[in-house]
Amino acid sequence: MSPSRPFPRPLVVSTDERLLDDLLRLLAAAGTEPELATGGPALRRAYREAPLVLVGADALTAGVLRTLPRRPGVVVVTPSELPASAWAAAVEVGAERVAVLPEEETWLLSRAAAAVRAPVERGRLIAVGGSCGGAGASTVAAAVALAAAPGVVLVDADAWGGGLDLLLGAERAEGLRWPDLTGLRGRVAGNALLAALPEAGGVHVVSASRSNPGTVPGEALSAVVEAVRAGGWPVVVDLPRSEPGAQNSPVPAVLADADLAVLVVPARLRAATAARLLVEAPGSGWSSALLVVRSVLGGLSRNDVADVVGRPVLAELAHDRSAVPRGERGEPPAGSARSPLGRVARRILAEPQPAPGVAR
């Protein structure tokens, strides 16, 4: 649909004036006004394009929809219980529900509000991990989130890592942490979740707890990530190291959904070899990862690392003398465009998403 074209309005098919008044009031409360049509080309066009079709019981029994194809999003609205013949007609047009007013007004209001909500582009998911302990993956993940701020969520998937909030200087910020979120399942309201999280520098963080650490359930992690992405916000997940195929690990599910997987590899032979094992493991989600090579004095070159791992290098992280002192002082990573971390973070964010079904 062209961006300049207005989002289609709900369609109301009825000539019952009392019912029309109720529906106009209800749709106004949902933030929209309907298109009215009872026949002819106008009905056929609106019926095809409308995000929701509300059919009055009077129009249902008149049979005005019998010549139109079935489609999702048709709701029959009636001020009283339908007789058997009208129920049969509702089934014939493929109605998803028969809403009786005023008893089901709350449900209908919610359904209408959801239908007219402008479509939101899903937020991007970037997964960051390290090939070995101390690779610097958490620092890179934090730097990427800070470069993408505001309106980004940084998710700590390692409940035993000490807490990513420390890297942002947000350890005293109020908000929910993993022990409060482990029971999440299914759909979660993204805006409500963001409002409940600690925030620093425009980054909302889902962090581990230092007083009550515990395993991050895969279902809870998926619920958090999906809630944020569904609202259009980007997500950066700092993944723990785990054996490929390990049971109950949240890593595979995140990597399977990630738009970009970044593996941070120190420029040492052992670290590069460990990265290769992760990449080549059967069914590993790291098989399509791009590498960030962290320079090490006297270590391998970026080309050497790429040859050992068998994956392309996205960026090289030069030594940043300020990284360790800032971390120990509880200050966020230096994220300016001139800093080593800032340059790498911006390079990661600039990496285009591959087309669906296209391997990197």
C-alpha distance (Angstrom), angle and dihedral (degrees) to the residues before:
residue distance angle dihedral
M1 . . .
S2 3.78 . .
P3 3.85 113.5 .
S4 3.81 89.8 -130.4
R5 3.76 92.9 56.3
P6 3.82 114.3 92.3
F7 3.78 118.3 -114.2
P8 3.85 107.7 -98.2
R9 3.79 117.6 -99.8
P10 3.80 124.9 -127.2
L11 3.78 114.6 -91.5
V12 3.80 121.7 -127.4
V13 3.79 117.4 -164.2
S14 3.80 110.2 -168.5
T15 3.81 143.9 101.5
D16 3.81 94.6 -160.3
E17 3.81 102.1 116.4
R18 3.80 95.7 -159.3
L19 3.78 91.5 49.6
L20 3.81 90.7 45.8
D21 3.80 90.5 53.9
D22 3.81 90.7 51.9
L23 3.80 92.6 47.7
L24 3.80 94.1 46.5
R25 3.81 89.7 52.3
L26 3.79 92.5 46.7
L27 3.80 94.6 47.6
A28 3.80 90.7 47.7
A29 3.81 87.3 56.4
A30 3.82 87.8 51.9
G31 3.80 89.6 55.4
T32 3.78 100.3 -105.3
E33 3.78 144.8 79.8
P34 3.78 123.9 -133.5
E35 3.74 135.5 -121.2
L36 3.81 111.7 -122.0
A37 3.79 121.1 -145.8
T38 3.78 134.2 152.3
G39 3.80 103.2 176.7
G40 3.80 150.5 -21.7
P41 3.82 128.9 49.6
A42 3.83 92.6 -33.5
L43 3.79 90.6 59.7
R44 3.81 93.5 46.7
R45 3.82 92.9 50.0
A46 3.80 96.1 44.5
Y47 3.80 91.7 43.3
R48 3.80 89.4 55.9
E49 3.83 96.9 45.9
A50 3.82 106.2 32.1
P51 3.82 117.0 107.9
L52 3.82 88.9 -142.5
V53 3.81 133.5 18.3
L54 3.81 118.7 -154.5
V55 3.79 111.5 -165.9
G56 3.78 119.4 -165.5
A57 3.79 117.4 -137.5
D58 3.81 88.7 -116.9
A59 3.82 92.3 59.1
L60 3.77 90.7 44.1
T61 3.76 93.8 58.6
A62 3.82 91.0 42.2
G63 3.79 88.9 61.5
V64 3.83 97.5 -133.2
L65 3.82 91.5 146.0
R66 3.79 98.5 50.4
T67 3.80 93.9 96.8
L68 3.82 93.8 49.6
P69 3.81 123.7 88.7
R70 3.77 121.5 -109.2
R71 3.78 117.1 -93.5
P72 3.81 137.4 170.3
G73 3.78 122.0 -101.2
V74 3.81 99.9 49.1
V75 3.80 116.3 141.5
V76 3.78 124.5 -178.9
V77 3.82 112.8 -142.9
T78 3.78 122.3 -160.8
P79 3.83 136.8 168.5
S80 3.82 91.0 -140.8
E81 3.78 140.7 19.2
L82 3.79 113.5 -63.4
P83 3.81 121.5 -116.3
A84 3.79 117.8 -121.5
S85 3.82 93.6 -98.1
A86 3.82 91.6 54.4
W87 3.81 90.7 48.4
A88 3.80 88.6 55.0
A89 3.81 89.7 51.3
A90 3.83 90.6 49.7
V91 3.78 89.8 53.6
E92 3.81 90.2 47.5
V93 3.81 93.2 57.0
G94 3.82 91.4 45.6
A95 3.81 97.5 -115.1
E96 3.80 112.3 -174.1
R97 3.81 91.0 -150.1
V98 3.79 144.6 -4.7
A99 3.82 108.6 -131.1
V100 3.80 117.0 -159.1
L101 3.81 114.6 -155.3
P102 2.94 135.5 -106.4
E103 3.83 92.9 8.0
E104 3.82 94.6 59.8
E105 3.79 98.5 34.5
T106 3.82 92.7 114.8
W107 3.80 91.9 54.6
L108 3.80 92.2 46.3
L109 3.80 92.0 49.4
S110 3.80 90.4 52.6
R111 3.80 91.8 46.6
A112 3.80 92.1 49.9
A113 3.81 93.4 47.1
A114 3.80 90.9 51.8
A115 3.81 92.0 48.2
V116 3.80 95.9 52.4
R117 3.79 96.2 42.8
A118 3.79 107.6 118.1
P119 3.80 111.3 -109.2
V120 3.79 113.4 -100.0
E121 3.78 123.7 -148.5
R122 3.79 109.0 -120.7
G123 3.75 115.7 -105.8
R124 3.78 118.0 -107.4
L125 3.81 118.9 -103.6
I126 3.80 117.8 -145.6
A127 3.79 117.8 -176.3
V128 3.81 119.0 -160.0
G129 3.79 126.1 -169.8
G130 3.77 140.3 159.2
S131 3.78 129.5 -121.9
C132 3.81 90.7 -139.4
G133 3.77 141.7 3.7
G134 3.79 113.3 -67.3
A135 3.80 93.7 18.8
G136 3.79 91.1 134.7
A137 3.81 97.4 -115.4
S138 3.80 94.1 138.7
T139 3.79 91.6 52.0
V140 3.81 91.1 49.0
A141 3.82 91.0 48.1
A142 3.80 91.0 51.0
A143 3.80 91.3 47.8
V144 3.82 91.3 51.2
A145 3.81 91.0 50.2
L146 3.80 92.2 49.0
A147 3.81 90.6 49.4
A148 3.82 90.1 51.1
A149 3.83 94.5 47.2
P150 2.91 142.4 155.8
G151 3.78 108.2 55.9
V152 3.80 98.9 18.2
V153 3.81 129.8 123.2
L154 3.80 122.8 -141.2
V155 3.80 111.6 -158.8
D156 3.78 122.8 -159.3
A157 3.81 106.7 -150.9
D158 3.81 93.6 178.5
A159 3.79 108.5 81.1
W160 3.80 90.8 -174.5
G161 3.78 97.3 50.0
G162 3.80 97.4 94.4
G163 3.81 96.6 -105.1
L164 3.80 131.2 -67.8
D165 3.80 89.5 -129.1
L166 3.82 86.2 77.8
L167 3.81 89.8 62.8
L168 3.81 90.2 54.8
G169 3.79 95.7 43.5
A170 3.82 88.0 -115.9
E171 3.79 100.3 119.2
R172 3.81 90.8 116.5
A173 3.80 95.1 42.9
E174 3.79 113.4 114.8
G175 3.77 119.2 -118.1
L176 3.77 145.7 93.0
R177 3.78 121.3 -54.3
W178 3.80 131.9 -172.4
P179 3.81 97.7 -75.0
D180 3.82 87.3 59.0
L181 3.81 93.6 47.4
T182 3.80 105.3 42.2
G183 3.80 92.0 97.5
L184 3.82 94.5 60.3
R185 3.79 116.4 122.2
G186 3.80 135.2 168.2
R187 3.79 121.0 -12.0
V188 3.79 119.7 10.5
A189 3.82 127.7 -179.6
G190 3.79 105.6 -109.2
N191 3.82 97.1 -155.5
A192 3.80 91.5 50.8
L193 3.80 90.5 48.9
L194 3.81 93.5 51.3
A195 3.79 91.4 48.9
A196 3.81 89.7 55.0
L197 3.83 97.4 49.7
P198 3.81 129.0 90.6
E199 3.79 111.6 -101.4
A200 3.79 134.3 -158.7
G201 3.78 129.3 168.9
G202 3.79 92.0 -6.6
V203 3.82 91.7 -53.8
H204 3.79 120.0 119.0
V205 3.78 109.2 -153.0
V206 3.80 132.5 -156.7
S207 3.76 98.7 -158.7
A208 3.77 138.7 178.6
S209 3.78 118.8 -108.1
R210 3.79 121.8 -116.4
S211 3.79 92.6 -157.6
N212 3.80 97.8 47.1
P213 3.82 112.4 22.1
G214 3.77 120.2 177.9
T215 3.76 143.8 149.4
V216 3.81 115.8 -64.8
P217 3.83 106.3 -126.3
G218 3.79 113.2 -129.7
E219 3.82 91.9 -132.5
A220 3.80 92.0 53.5
L221 3.80 92.0 47.7
S222 3.81 90.7 49.5
A223 3.81 91.0 48.6
V224 3.81 92.3 51.8
V225 3.81 94.4 46.3
E226 3.81 93.5 45.6
A227 3.82 93.1 48.0
V228 3.80 91.6 53.2
R229 3.81 95.7 43.7
A230 3.81 93.0 46.0
G231 3.80 88.3 57.8
G232 3.81 91.1 54.4
W233 3.82 97.2 -107.0
P234 3.81 120.9 132.4
V235 3.81 119.5 -117.4
V236 3.79 129.6 -151.6
V237 3.81 114.1 -166.7
D238 3.79 121.3 -163.2
L239 3.80 103.6 -150.1
P240 3.80 124.6 -155.3
R241 3.77 121.4 -130.0
S242 3.77 111.0 -98.1
E243 3.75 137.4 162.7
P244 3.84 109.8 -91.8
G245 3.78 108.1 -103.3
A246 3.82 93.3 17.7
Q247 3.79 111.3 158.3
N248 3.81 118.5 -106.0
S249 3.81 91.9 7.6
P250 3.83 112.9 145.8
V251 3.82 90.7 -151.6
P252 3.85 100.6 87.7
A253 3.81 95.2 51.6
V254 3.80 93.1 49.8
L255 3.80 92.9 46.8
A256 3.80 91.5 47.8
D257 3.81 90.7 57.5
A258 3.81 98.5 36.2
D259 3.79 119.9 117.7
L260 3.80 88.1 -155.3
A261 3.81 131.0 15.8
V262 3.80 116.5 -161.3
L263 3.80 121.9 -167.0
V264 3.81 115.3 -163.2
V265 3.80 110.6 -147.1
P266 3.82 125.5 -177.2
A267 3.80 109.7 -136.4
R268 3.78 94.0 -107.5
L269 3.79 126.5 115.3
R270 3.80 94.6 -122.7
A271 3.83 93.3 48.1
A272 3.81 91.1 47.8
T273 3.80 90.8 48.4
A274 3.80 90.3 50.9
A275 3.81 88.7 51.3
R276 3.80 90.1 52.1
L277 3.82 90.1 53.0
L278 3.80 89.9 52.9
V279 3.80 92.6 47.4
E280 3.79 95.6 46.1
A281 3.80 98.9 42.4
P282 3.83 111.2 118.6
G283 3.79 110.2 -93.1
S284 3.80 92.5 1.3
G285 3.79 116.0 162.2
W286 3.81 88.1 -146.4
S287 3.81 91.7 69.6
S288 3.81 91.3 97.3
A289 3.81 96.4 38.3
L290 3.78 123.2 131.3
L291 3.78 117.6 -138.5
V292 3.77 133.1 -120.7
V293 3.79 106.0 -163.4
R294 3.80 114.5 -152.4
S295 3.78 109.2 -148.3
V296 3.79 117.0 -122.7
L297 3.80 124.7 -168.7
G298 3.80 106.8 -102.5
G299 3.81 91.3 2.5
L300 3.78 134.2 125.5
S301 3.79 123.7 -61.1
R302 3.81 119.9 -112.2
N303 3.79 89.2 -106.3
D304 3.81 90.9 52.8
V305 3.80 90.3 52.1
A306 3.79 91.8 48.7
D307 3.82 89.9 51.1
V308 3.80 93.5 49.6
V309 3.82 95.6 45.1
G310 3.79 97.2 37.1
R311 3.79 94.2 -135.2
P312 3.83 131.2 103.9
V313 3.79 121.7 -100.5
L314 3.79 113.9 -118.5
A315 3.80 96.4 -174.3
E316 3.78 142.8 -12.2
L317 3.79 118.3 -128.6
A318 3.77 110.8 -145.2
H319 3.79 119.8 -150.6
D320 3.81 110.5 -78.3
R321 3.80 111.6 -158.4
S322 3.78 91.6 -165.9
A323 3.82 97.0 54.4
V324 3.83 98.9 83.3
P325 3.83 97.3 40.3
R326 3.80 91.7 47.5
G327 3.77 91.0 49.7
E328 3.78 92.7 49.7
R329 3.81 90.1 50.6
G330 3.81 91.0 50.9
E331 3.80 92.6 -112.6
P332 3.83 122.3 141.6
P333 3.81 118.1 -106.2
A334 3.80 114.4 -83.5
G335 3.78 103.2 -94.8
S336 3.79 104.7 179.1
A337 3.78 117.4 130.0
R338 3.82 89.0 -112.3
S339 3.82 96.2 52.9
P340 3.82 119.5 92.1
L341 3.81 92.4 -120.0
G342 3.79 92.4 44.4
R343 3.80 91.9 53.2
V344 3.80 92.6 48.5
A345 3.81 92.5 46.2
R346 3.79 91.7 52.4
R347 3.78 91.3 47.1
I348 3.80 89.9 53.7
L349 3.79 92.3 49.0
A350 3.81 90.8 48.1
E351 3.80 93.3 55.5
P352 3.83 106.5 111.5
Q353 3.77 120.2 -124.8
P354 3.79 114.1 -110.9
A355 3.78 117.6 -116.8
P356 3.82 114.2 -97.4
G357 3.78 110.8 -79.0
V358 3.81 93.7 12.9
A359 3.80 115.3 121.1
R360 3.77 120.3 -141.1
